[in-house]
Amino acid sequence: MGLNIYCAEFAAAQQDILDHGYSRNVKTVSGDLMPRVNPSVDRRDTAQKIILEMAKRFGLTPLDQFALVGHQAALPAGGLFGAQPAASVTPSAPASAPREQNLIGMLDQLDSVPPGSIQ
């Protein structure tokens, strides 16, 4: 099952908990009402565990993403397919050229050299 299935399961269980509460009253054999834990609490907690495990596996948490970058930086200089990286990285626009004032232009200022390309 995909991550989106577990996210939907989490959201549905959370909405059920918000609508009906953490516990539900059930009838006992004697006819009295007894509070029991809402089954959606367990569904939500299970979905959360699976979501976090999948996030670790795919490097979606900051710590796992940092570990992934570390593994990429440890690759030989040729990279994954043996191609030699360029000797120097040239900026996409000269320093004297005005930067774009949109979001992409601003994010371009934060661009950096890919891991493993600096000797």
Contacts in CASP RR format, 6 or more apart in sequence:
PFRMAT RR
TARGET T0000
AUTHOR 0000-0000-0000
METHOD contacts of the structure
MODEL  1
MGLNIYCAEFAAAQQDILDHGYSRNVKTVSGDLMPRVNPSVDRRDTAQKI
ILEMAKRFGLTPLDQFALVGHQAALPAGGLFGAQPAASVTPSAPASAPRE
QNLIGMLDQLDSVPPGSIQ
2 54 0 8 1.000
3 51 0 8 1.000
3 54 0 8 1.000
3 55 0 8 1.000
3 58 0 8 1.000
6 47 0 8 1.000
6 50 0 8 1.000
6 51 0 8 1.000
6 54 0 8 1.000
7 47 0 8 1.000
7 51 0 8 1.000
9 43 0 8 1.000
9 44 0 8 1.000
9 47 0 8 1.000
10 44 0 8 1.000
10 47 0 8 1.000
10 48 0 8 1.000
10 51 0 8 1.000
12 40 0 8 1.000
12 43 0 8 1.000
13 40 0 8 1.000
13 41 0 8 1.000
13 43 0 8 1.000
13 44 0 8 1.000
13 47 0 8 1.000
14 40 0 8 1.000
14 44 0 8 1.000
16 38 0 8 1.000
16 40 0 8 1.000
17 38 0 8 1.000
17 40 0 8 1.000
17 41 0 8 1.000
17 44 0 8 1.000
20 38 0 8 1.000
20 40 0 8 1.000
21 38 0 8 1.000
22 37 0 8 1.000
22 38 0 8 1.000
22 41 0 8 1.000
23 35 0 8 1.000
23 36 0 8 1.000
23 37 0 8 1.000
23 38 0 8 1.000
24 35 0 8 1.000
24 36 0 8 1.000
24 37 0 8 1.000
24 38 0 8 1.000
25 33 0 8 1.000
25 34 0 8 1.000
25 35 0 8 1.000
25 36 0 8 1.000
26 33 0 8 1.000
26 34 0 8 1.000
26 35 0 8 1.000
26 36 0 8 1.000
27 33 0 8 1.000
27 34 0 8 1.000
28 34 0 8 1.000
52 61 0 8 1.000
54 60 0 8 1.000
55 61 0 8 1.000
55 64 0 8 1.000
56 64 0 8 1.000
59 65 0 8 1.000
59 67 0 8 1.000
59 68 0 8 1.000
69 115 0 8 1.000
70 115 0 8 1.000
72 115 0 8 1.000
72 116 0 8 1.000
73 115 0 8 1.000
73 116 0 8 1.000
75 115 0 8 1.000
75 116 0 8 1.000
76 82 0 8 1.000
77 84 0 8 1.000
77 85 0 8 1.000
77 116 0 8 1.000
77 119 0 8 1.000
78 84 0 8 1.000
78 85 0 8 1.000
79 85 0 8 1.000
79 116 0 8 1.000
85 114 0 8 1.000
85 116 0 8 1.000
85 117 0 8 1.000
86 117 0 8 1.000
89 113 0 8 1.000
89 117 0 8 1.000
92 108 0 8 1.000
92 111 0 8 1.000
93 99 0 8 1.000
93 108 0 8 1.000
99 105 0 8 1.000
99 106 0 8 1.000
99 108 0 8 1.000
99 109 0 8 1.000
100 106 0 8 1.000
100 108 0 8 1.000
END
